[in-house]
Amino acid sequence: MDRMEAKLNQVESDVRDMKVTIENEIRVNIQRVAEGHLDLSRNLHEAMKIETEKEMLSIRVNVLESEMRRVKEHLQIA
């Protein structure tokens, strides 16, 4: 019976140690990783925003070039 109690006490001690490790180390590290992921997500969103603006400017330049070509043709400049 003493052996059983000793084993049970050891198991309880191991569980307590695991809980402390989870609370103090693993949970904190998971939070750090999550915060880093949020930062990366924000940075990606900002980069995509700039890329989208570049694409819109490219489209606008193409439209303006087409309109200028039509104006020149209309004025018989080209």
WOURPE-V864577 format. One record per residue. N is the residue number from 1. PHI is phi in radians with two decimals (* if undefined). PSI is psi in radians with two decimals (* if undefined). BURIAL is b if it has 16 or more other ideal C-beta (glycine too) atoms within 10 Angstrom, else e. Layout:
N_PHI_PSI_BURIAL ; N_PHI_PSI_BURIAL
This chain:
1_*_-0.65_e ; 2_-1.10_-0.66_e ; 3_-1.07_-0.75_e ; 4_-1.10_-0.75_e ; 5_-1.14_-0.70_e ; 6_-1.11_-0.76_e ; 7_-1.12_-0.75_e ; 8_-1.09_-0.74_e ; 9_-1.09_-0.68_e ; 10_-1.14_-0.75_e ; 11_-1.10_-0.78_e ; 12_-1.07_-0.71_e ; 13_-1.13_-0.75_e ; 14_-1.09_-0.75_e ; 15_-1.11_-0.75_e ; 16_-1.06_-0.77_e ; 17_-1.08_-0.72_e ; 18_-1.14_-0.72_e ; 19_-1.08_-0.74_e ; 20_-1.12_-0.74_e ; 21_-1.09_-0.80_e ; 22_-1.07_-0.80_e ; 23_-1.16_-0.79_e ; 24_-1.60_-0.44_e ; 25_-2.02_-1.03_e ; 26_-1.15_-0.83_e ; 27_-1.07_-0.74_e ; 28_-1.12_-0.75_e ; 29_-1.16_-0.66_e ; 30_-1.10_-0.72_e ; 31_-1.10_-0.72_e ; 32_-1.09_-0.75_e ; 33_-1.11_-0.74_e ; 34_-1.10_-0.74_e ; 35_-1.12_-0.71_e ; 36_-1.10_-0.68_e ; 37_-1.11_-0.72_e ; 38_-1.09_-0.73_e ; 39_-1.08_-0.77_e ; 40_-1.10_-0.70_e ; 41_-1.11_-0.75_e ; 42_-1.09_-0.77_e ; 43_-1.09_-0.73_e ; 44_-1.10_-0.74_e ; 45_-1.06_-0.75_e ; 46_-1.13_-0.73_e ; 47_-1.12_-0.71_e ; 48_-1.16_-0.61_e ; 49_-1.07_-0.78_e ; 50_-1.14_-0.73_e ; 51_-1.09_-0.71_e ; 52_-1.11_-0.73_e ; 53_-1.09_-0.71_e ; 54_-1.08_-0.75_e ; 55_-1.10_-0.73_e ; 56_-1.12_-0.70_e ; 57_-1.14_-0.67_e ; 58_-1.10_-0.75_e ; 59_-1.08_-0.77_e ; 60_-1.10_-0.72_e ; 61_-1.09_-0.74_e ; 62_-1.08_-0.74_e ; 63_-1.12_-0.79_e ; 64_-1.12_-0.67_e ; 65_-1.10_-0.73_e ; 66_-1.13_-0.75_e ; 67_-1.11_-0.71_e ; 68_-1.12_-0.70_e ; 69_-1.07_-0.75_e ; 70_-1.13_-0.68_e ; 71_-1.13_-0.77_e ; 72_-1.09_-0.73_e ; 73_-1.11_-0.70_e ; 74_-1.14_-0.66_e ; 75_-1.53_-0.03_e ; 76_1.01_0.74_e ; 77_-1.58_-0.64_e ; 78_-1.31_*_e
